[in-house]
Amino acid sequence: MESRSSHDLEEVRRRSDLVQIVSAHTSLRRSGARLVGLCPFHEDKTASFFVNPQKQLWHCFGCKAGGDVFNFVEKTENLTFIEAARWLAQKAGMTLREASPEKRTQRNALAEINRAAAGFFKGRLRSNEGSAARAYLAQRKITDESMAAFDIGYAPGGWEQLFTYLRGQGFSAGDIAASGLCLPKQKGPGYYDRFRSRIMFPVCNAEGAVIGFGGRVLPGDEPGDSPKYMNSPETPLFRKGQALFALNLARKPMQQEGSAIVVEGYFDCIACHEAGLKQAVATMGTALTSDQARLLRRHVERAKLAFDADSAGFAATLRSAAMFESAGLSAEVVVMPAGKDPDNFIHEDGAEAFQKAVDQAITIMECRLRLLEEQHGGKDERSRQALLRESVRAIAELSDAIEQERWVHWLAERHAAHSKERAAVVEDAIWKQLHSRPAARKASGGPPAAKPERSDQIAARLQAEGQVLWALLSNDEIARKWLGRMRPQLFSDEANLQVFTALCGLAEEGLAVAVDVVRGRCAQAGAQRIVELAVLESADDEGELGRLIERLEDWEGGQLVQRVADEVIRGGLADPLPPEMEEMEQKKRRLSKRIGEGSAGKLPR
Ligand SMILES: [Zn+2]
């Protein structure tokens, strides 16, 4: 086998920009000399993912993944090292000297087949065969610009046009079948096209590579058993629940706008873009999945849902909104006139009306209370009381007292408007009902899920440990000053502890802190990465370091309290209090003081 020269790989590394490649998967913000964002590889809510742009390295404190640009591409694109190198080389406009050029991996072949198919469909739309499709698109008010921007195409009728075309391009029948675009014939040999007489919408990943297709049948062309919309089947490239239509186009606009608009259909999405709301993506006609919510969360923090405005749509919207919130996205609901979707709303009432509805998107709670109003539509006293009861139950589930107050007020005003009672009286009555329901609140789960909060806290702690280490690594003088005051117990993570121990070793031996030496003393790859991510900063912010260390002490203090409490429960504490106990008393005092000040909240940023 001819060896691929390491020179080539170094050239690929040199020409690849880790920050740019990572940015397609998660939005990064600056934090000192590093960049930080939500990790694309685990359910991250605390931004545990760090990139050092100078050294082109990344590390996640949450799932402990990390490495260089090759590792990142391996993980995100699910490739082997060599495939990742080839992928990066292609991006950088280089060709790697291949061991066997004709041996393409199936994934690469699928990507190329999709690209070729998209080109084929586009060509057909412009051909004579595409005239009915063009007429339909014109009727749906799709402009030429949109057709180009979204790469809209047409899959012609007949059974083998695409298959024949792709074979002619040199793709193997096996790879073509694996792409899901063609299927083996049920009788006899050969393959037939999955999409026929359909308008084709390519679905891309965040970077714009075609990973699958959605096809809409032409009106009048609908054979009885054929669905109106059809998507590519699941392939190694395409998992419908993990893709969002137009994400590649909406990625930058949604970051600029600070929020995304989420719609259901292809036409809804295109109509939004035409109306100037280019931060819109579509779920491709199905219920939103948690994977899609997570995918979106990597790019933006807020989402506005513009789903169909009937009751069923409202209920679906609420479910999707809950999914967004558990992915760490704040969700709002765009209220549209009954029976409308964004596509016909924009075309009938105008872009401005839709823009206004987007601007006035309501919160999930309001959406929930409005849905209740719809369900308890009666105007008589009994249905009004039932509505009030149900609404109070919804408000009782809020864990935030200020939010509760807000909604009690809202509900009282609304209720008073439809009855003879005064709002203030209703408000009093609501509070009485709320306070009489502590049991109900517990039964419904109380403040939502304590578990993810805990894992958030663990992630925040690991990150704080890393930041302390970085501060120590960045400045010899500061390291010397602080190392003596810190105890190994402050570090809850093996990799972090290894870095700390190496630092202490240097200090004891009277050696200066040098990143290379510290790295050499760390055996774990994770520990080595943390060291490598350190950057020389003008570490003038010693106050910040002090606060972080105090934070670690608090966490450790909390653990200590728990340990001693466990001992006491087991009845195992000996008469003379262990030295830990005295220390614990001090920590407990400081802890309760801090908790009293309400400072046990977020990490300083
Ligand atoms: Zn992670």
Boltz pocket constraint, residues with backbone or C-beta under 6 A from the ligand:
constraints:
  - pocket:
      binder: B
      contacts: [[A, 39], [A, 40], [A, 41], [A, 42], [A, 44], [A, 48], [A, 49], [A, 60], [A, 61], [A, 62], [A, 63], [A, 64], [A, 65]]
      max_distance: 6.0
